[in-house]
Structure formats: structure tokens, C-alpha cells
Amino acid sequence: MPLYEYRCEACGQREEKLESMSAPEAHDCPKCSAAAAMKRQVSVSAFTLAGGGWFKGSTPEPASTPSPAAGGGCAGGSCGCPFAG
């Protein structure tokens, strides 16, 4: 469940509530009792993505391509398979 921040438009009281996503965006103020005055505020999330694969703002390095091994495999004729040479 997300943590929501509320602020009373009448008296300025602030509170945080752990509620479901379907909770109403306004409720009565517990301090001044103003009806539906506690409005949900837009706030910064504490959610952070971590781990490889998530872009954080720096320029990603281009993927390097592996270089073929010199003198090995069918192209070099040292593998011994019927396709060599």
C-alpha cells in the first residue's frame, strides 16, 4: 500500500496515511474538522530502481563486439573438421 501525504486547506494541518490506491483523495480534517478539507498532495516517491539495466542518466557505453580468435576454428584450418581449408 502506498503512503499518501495530505494537507488541510482550512488550517494547514499535515498528515501521512498508509492507504490503498482506491482510497478517496480527500477526507475530513482531524484537527479543525473541516469537511473534505484534507486533500492528497503530490509528493516525491521513495521508490528507487536498482541493479543493472536501468539507465541512471549517464551515457551508456556501447556494447563491444568480441574479436575472433586468431588462427583457430575452421577459418584457420586448425580445428580438424572436414570443412577446414
RAUR-V609222 format. One record per residue. N is the residue number from 1. PSI is psi in whole degrees, -180 to 180 (NA if undefined). Layout:
n: (N/N)
psi: (PSI/PSI)
This chain:
n: (1/2/3/4/5/6/7/8/9/10/11/12/13/14/15/16/17/18/19/20/21/22/23/24/25/26/27/28/29/30/31/32/33/34/35/36/37/38/39/40/41/42/43/44/45/46/47/48/49/50/51/52/53/54/55/56/57/58/59/60/61/62/63/64/65/66/67/68/69/70/71/72/73/74/75/76/77/78/79/80/81/82/83/84/85)
psi: (139/157/119/146/138/151/134/128/-16/-48/-9/2/140/149/159/140/138/107/164/163/-19/6/147/152/-4/149/172/144/130/-18/-54/-4/17/133/127/31/-21/106/140/134/153/125/168/137/148/2/127/133/139/159/174/151/-12/126/127/8/-18/163/124/147/140/148/136/147/135/141/142/148/134/131/11/170/-175/-36/-30/-11/9/5/-23/5/163/-12/-4/139/NA)
